[in-house]
Amino acid sequence: MQQQSWLLPDGIVELTGYSAQKLERIRRTLLDLYQSWGYSLIFPPLVEFLDSLIAGAGDELELQTFKVTDQISGRMLGVRADITPQVARHDAYHNTGEVNRLCYAGSVLHTKPTHILANRSLIQAGAELYGHHGVASDLEILELLLSSLALCDDENSTDADWTLTVGHASLTRALLEKLQLPAAGQDTILRALKNRSEPDLVQAAGLYNLSTQQVDGLIQLVNLCGSIDILKEAAKLEPSHEKELESLQNIHNTCSQQYQHINWFFDFSSINNYSYESGITFHATHAKSAEPLARGGRYDYLSQVYGANRPAVGFSCDLLALARKTSEGLPQVERRVWAPSFAEFTDITAQNALRQKVQSLRAENKAVTTSVHQKSWQQLDSSIQEKYDGYLEHDGKEWVLKSAK
């Protein structure tokens, strides 16, 4: 059977109608929030030279990146699979030595879905803070993320809907470095930890000749998860990271008071998607969604590949997943209104009067459609009239908005 020309590839989505409107409102709402916190908006390009696009981000990002040969330069190009490295490049190029706050929204493309329910085409919105290393910037970014989630909440959401999972990449990496494995071995262990698979850990341990004590330590790391009390167990496992664990405690104490709708879960068994995380890591999930809706963390060394030494922390939100989760919580256009076309009126005075009425209604957040078919509402087919809440009609003196119901 011949494939229909309008079919899209697996994992590639297209939004129309209310779904598209909802996504756009979420995007505007979040960008307005980030800019109100002092974050400057940037628009990195969708395509860059591959060596710049994936520099320092690890093998996983390289595998997720679509590649194509540039017909002008002959060099390899990549379609971005993550915006964070691009923001790091931007900050390094415009580095003034000061704290820099940047935000963005744009499309990314993956070669493969990250899990069975995931799309390959995503729209990300996020915020990144460069030039500061410490609890203050970690806290600011995490509060901005939690404020983002609160803005996208439904009216019917409950306190138990949101879960924030927090870890610390430096603690996880410190435990792995003690194993003295090659890079491929560390990647294998990291995947097993991320999947929380003890059989995979045991298999990897046999492959790299790890001792029984080392395997027990990895299994202990898999089980190092739970409520805020798990930080005490983490301190026993890795005493040298007491300062990092204290920072997580302080962040939890502050945020749990301000954002009481969030459930906190601590997990030190894995870090996020790519290999550039260096400190706190986190991702947010919702009861209505099977995948994380936002993720982020600290990545202090990514800028080095661009010739800068800029500590950084940030996050990105999956707008498509947020739109699927959100029902009617965001403001909508109030009413749809039909109006005759301006071209139907040769008299400039009558045309301007209609134009002013249409403009005033649009300024009031009403969606006004000017007809290209009929001059009169009464001449419209009933199937078309059903699409509108009201219509404009001239009463002999002025244009009046009348109800269509």
C-alpha positions in Angstrom: 0.0 0.0 0.0 1.3 3.4 -0.9 2.1 5.6 2.1 -0.2 8.6 2.4 1.8 11.8 1.8 0.3 13.6 4.8 1.5 11.1 7.3 4.3 12.3 9.7 7.2 10.2 10.9 6.9 8.3 14.3 7.4 10.7 17.2 6.9 13.8 15.1 3.9 15.8 16.2 1.7 18.6 14.8 -0.6 20.8 16.9 -3.7 22.5 15.6 -6.7 24.4 17.0 -7.0 24.6 20.7 -4.0 22.4 21.4 -1.8 24.9 19.5 -3.3 27.8 21.2 -2.8 26.2 24.6 0.9 25.5 23.8 1.5 29.1 22.7 -0.1 30.5 25.8 2.1 28.3 28.0 5.2 29.5 26.1 4.2 33.2 26.4 3.3 32.8 30.1 6.7 31.2 30.9 8.8 33.6 28.9 7.0 36.5 30.6 7.7 35.0 34.0 11.4 34.5 33.2 11.8 38.0 31.9 10.1 39.4 35.0 12.9 37.7 37.0 15.5 39.5 35.0 16.4 36.8 32.4 17.2 38.0 28.9 15.5 36.2 26.0 17.7 34.6 23.3 16.9 32.6 20.2 19.7 30.2 19.3 19.7 28.7 15.8 18.0 25.3 15.1 21.1 24.1 13.2 24.8 24.6 14.0 28.2 23.1 13.1 28.2 19.7 14.8 31.5 20.0 16.6 30.2 23.2 18.4 26.7 21.8 19.0 27.7 18.7 20.9 31.0 19.9 22.4 31.4 18.6 26.0 27.9 17.2 26.2 28.8 13.5 25.9 28.0 10.5 23.7 24.3 10.4 24.6 23.6 13.9 23.1 25.7 13.0 20.0 23.6 9.9 19.4 20.4 12.0 19.8 21.5 14.6 17.2 20.4 14.5 13.6 23.4 15.2 11.2 23.5 16.6 7.7 26.3 17.9 5.4 26.3 21.6 4.8 26.1 22.2 1.0 28.0 25.5 1.4 30.9 24.7 3.7 31.1 21.0 3.3 31.2 20.6 7.1 28.9 18.5 9.2 25.8 20.2 10.7 23.6 19.1 13.6 20.0 19.8 14.3 19.9 20.6 18.0 18.7 17.9 20.4 19.2 20.1 23.5 19.4 23.9 23.8 21.6 24.1 26.9 24.9 23.7 25.1 23.9 26.5 22.7 23.2 28.8 25.6 26.6 27.9 27.1 28.2 28.9 23.8 26.3 32.1 23.8 27.3 33.1 27.3 31.0 32.2 26.7 31.1 34.4 23.5 29.4 37.3 25.3 31.3 36.7 28.6 31.8 39.9 30.6 32.7 38.2 33.8 29.4 39.1 35.5 26.4 37.0 36.4 24.3 36.4 33.2 20.7 35.3 33.2 19.3 33.9 29.9 16.0 32.3 28.9 14.8 30.7 25.7 12.0 28.8 24.0 12.4 26.7 20.8 12.2 23.4 19.1 14.6 20.4 19.5 14.7 17.2 17.6 15.8 13.7 18.8 16.9 10.8 16.6 15.1 8.4 19.0 12.5 8.9 21.7 13.9 9.0 25.2 11.2 6.5 26.3 8.2 4.6 24.8 5.7 7.5 25.2 8.1 10.3 24.3 8.0 12.5 21.1 11.1 13.0 19.0 10.1 16.6 18.2 9.9 18.7 21.4 9.5 22.4 22.3 11.6 23.5 25.2 11.5 26.6 27.3 14.1 27.2 30.0 16.3 29.5 32.0 20.0 29.4 32.7 22.1 31.4 35.2 25.8 31.8 34.5 28.7 33.2 36.5 27.9 32.0 40.0 28.6 28.8 42.0 26.7 28.3 45.2 23.5 27.7 47.0 22.1 31.1 46.1 22.0 30.4 42.3 20.8 26.8 42.8 17.9 28.1 44.9 17.0 30.9 42.4 16.8 28.5 39.5 14.8 25.9 41.5 12.4 28.5 42.7 11.9 29.8 39.1 11.2 26.2 38.0 8.7 25.7 40.8 7.0 29.0 39.9 6.8 27.8 36.3 5.0 24.7 37.3 2.6 26.6 39.5 1.7 28.9 36.6 0.9 25.9 34.4 -1.2 24.2 37.1 -4.9 23.4 36.7 -7.5 24.7 39.0 -8.3 21.1 40.1 -4.7 20.2 41.0 -4.0 18.9 44.4 -1.0 19.1 46.7 -0.1 15.5 45.8 0.1 16.1 42.0 3.7 17.4 41.6 6.9 15.5 42.6 10.3 17.0 42.4 13.1 14.4 42.3 16.5 15.8 43.5 20.0 14.4 43.4 23.6 15.5 43.3 25.8 14.6 40.3 29.1 15.2 42.2 28.2 12.6 44.8 27.2 10.1 42.1 30.4 10.7 40.1 32.6 10.5 43.2 31.3 7.0 43.9 31.9 6.0 40.3 35.4 7.4 40.2 36.4 5.2 43.0 35.8 2.2 40.8 38.5 3.4 38.4 36.6 2.3 35.3 37.3 3.3 31.7 34.8 5.8 30.2 32.8 3.0 28.5 32.5 1.3 31.9 31.3 4.4 33.6 28.7 4.9 30.9 27.5 1.3 31.3 27.2 1.7 35.1 25.4 5.0 34.7 22.8 3.5 32.4 22.2 0.6 34.9 21.9 3.1 37.7 19.5 5.3 35.7 17.3 2.2 35.0 17.6 1.2 38.7 18.5 -2.3 37.5 20.4 -4.4 40.0 20.8 -7.3 37.4 22.4 -4.9 34.9 24.8 -3.7 37.7 25.8 -7.2 38.5 26.4 -8.0 34.8 28.5 -4.8 34.4 30.5 -5.6 37.5 31.4 -9.0 36.1 32.4 -7.4 32.8 34.8 -5.0 34.5 35.9 -7.3 37.3 34.5 -5.3 40.2 34.8 -6.7 43.7 31.9 -7.9 45.8 32.3 -4.8 48.0 32.2 -2.5 45.0 29.0 -4.2 43.7 27.4 -3.9 47.1 28.3 -0.1 47.0 26.5 0.3 43.7 23.5 -1.6 44.9 23.4 0.6 47.9 23.5 3.6 45.6 20.5 2.3 43.7 18.6 2.2 47.0 19.8 5.6 48.1 16.4 7.3 47.5 13.5 8.6 49.5 12.4 11.5 51.6 14.6 14.3 53.1 15.8 11.8 55.7 17.8 9.9 53.0 20.4 12.7 53.2 21.7 11.2 56.4 22.2 7.9 54.7 24.0 9.7 51.8 26.3 11.4 54.3 27.3 8.0 55.6 28.0 6.6 52.1 30.0 9.6 51.0 31.2 11.7 54.1 33.4 14.0 51.9 30.3 15.5 50.4 28.8 16.9 53.6 28.8 20.4 52.3 26.8 19.4 49.1 24.3 17.5 51.2 23.9 20.5 53.5 23.1 22.7 50.5 20.3 20.3 49.5 18.9 20.4 53.0 18.9 24.2 53.0 17.3 24.3 49.6 14.6 21.9 50.7 13.9 23.8 53.9 13.4 27.0 51.9 11.4 25.8 49.0 9.1 23.4 50.9 7.8 26.4 52.8 7.2 28.5 49.8 5.9 25.8 47.4 3.8 23.5 49.5 2.2 21.8 46.5 5.4 19.9 45.8 6.3 16.4 47.0 10.1 16.0 47.4 12.0 12.8 46.5 15.7 12.4 46.7 17.5 10.0 44.4 21.3 9.7 44.1 21.4 6.7 41.8 21.5 8.6 38.5 21.9 12.0 36.8 20.0 13.5 34.0 20.1 12.8 30.3 23.6 14.1 29.4 27.0 14.0 30.9 27.6 17.6 31.7 25.9 17.8 35.1 28.3 18.6 38.0 26.2 19.5 41.0 22.5 19.5 42.0 20.2 17.7 39.5 16.4 17.7 39.5 13.4 16.8 37.4 9.6 17.4 37.9 6.9 14.9 37.3 3.1 15.2 37.5 0.4 12.7 38.3 -1.2 13.3 34.9 2.0 12.7 32.9 4.1 9.6 32.4 7.3 11.6 31.7 9.2 14.4 33.4 7.8 17.8 32.5 11.0 19.7 33.4 14.5 18.8 34.3 17.7 20.7 35.1 20.7 21.0 37.3 24.2 22.5 37.7 26.8 22.2 34.9 30.0 24.1 35.9 32.3 22.8 33.2 30.4 22.9 30.0 31.6 26.4 29.1 35.2 25.3 29.2 34.9 23.7 25.7 34.0 27.2 24.4 37.0 28.8 26.1 35.3 30.1 29.2 35.2 29.0 32.9 31.6 29.8 33.8 29.7 28.0 36.5 26.1 27.6 35.5 22.8 26.2 36.6 19.5 26.0 34.8 16.5 24.0 33.6 14.2 23.3 30.7 10.5 22.5 30.5 8.9 20.2 27.9 6.1 22.5 26.6 4.3 19.7 24.7 4.1 17.6 27.8 2.9 20.6 29.9 0.2 21.3 27.3 -1.0 17.7 27.4 -1.2 17.9 31.2 -2.9 21.3 31.3 -6.7 21.4 30.8 -8.5 24.7 31.2 -6.3 26.4 33.7 -4.8 29.1 31.4 -6.7 32.1 30.1 -8.5 31.7 26.8 -9.9 34.0 24.2 -13.3 35.0 25.6 -15.6 34.9 22.6 -15.5 34.3 18.8 -17.2 37.1 16.9 -18.2 37.2 13.2 -18.0 40.5 11.2 -18.5 41.4 7.6 -15.5 42.2 5.4 -14.2 45.7 5.2 -14.1 45.3 1.5 -17.9 45.1 1.4 -18.2 48.8 2.1 -17.1 51.3 -0.5 -18.0 54.2 1.8 -14.8 55.1 3.8 -16.7 56.4 6.8 -18.8 53.2 7.1 -15.7 51.1 6.6 -13.7 53.0 9.3 -16.6 52.6 11.7 -16.6 48.9 11.3 -12.8 48.7 11.5 -12.7 50.6 14.8 -15.4 48.3 16.3 -13.4 45.2 15.2 -10.2 46.6 16.6 -11.8 47.5 19.9 -13.3 44.0 20.3 -9.9 42.4 19.6 -8.3 44.7 22.2 -10.8 43.2 24.6 -9.4 39.7 23.9 -12.3 38.7 21.6 -11.5 36.7 18.5 -13.1 38.6 15.5 -13.2 37.0 12.1 -14.1 39.2 9.1 -16.0 37.3 6.5 -14.9 36.7 2.9 -18.1 35.1 1.8 -21.2 37.1 3.0 -22.1 40.6 3.9 -24.8 39.7 6.3 -24.9 37.3 9.3 -28.4 36.1 8.2 -27.0 35.0 4.9 -24.5 32.6 6.5 -25.2 28.8 6.6 -26.2 27.5 10.0 -23.1 25.3 10.1 -21.0 28.4 10.0 -23.1 30.3 12.5 -22.5 27.6 15.0 -18.8 28.4 15.2 -19.4 31.9 16.6 -20.6 33.3 19.9 -21.7 36.6 18.5 -21.8 38.8 15.4 -21.6 42.4 14.4 -24.7 44.1 12.9 -25.3 47.8 12.1 -28.4 49.2 13.7 -28.6 52.3 11.5 -26.3 54.4 13.8 -23.4 52.1 14.9 -22.1 48.6 14.9 -23.5 46.5 17.7 -22.3 43.1 19.0 -25.2 40.7 19.2 -25.3 37.2 20.6 -25.4 34.2 18.2 -26.8 31.8 20.8 
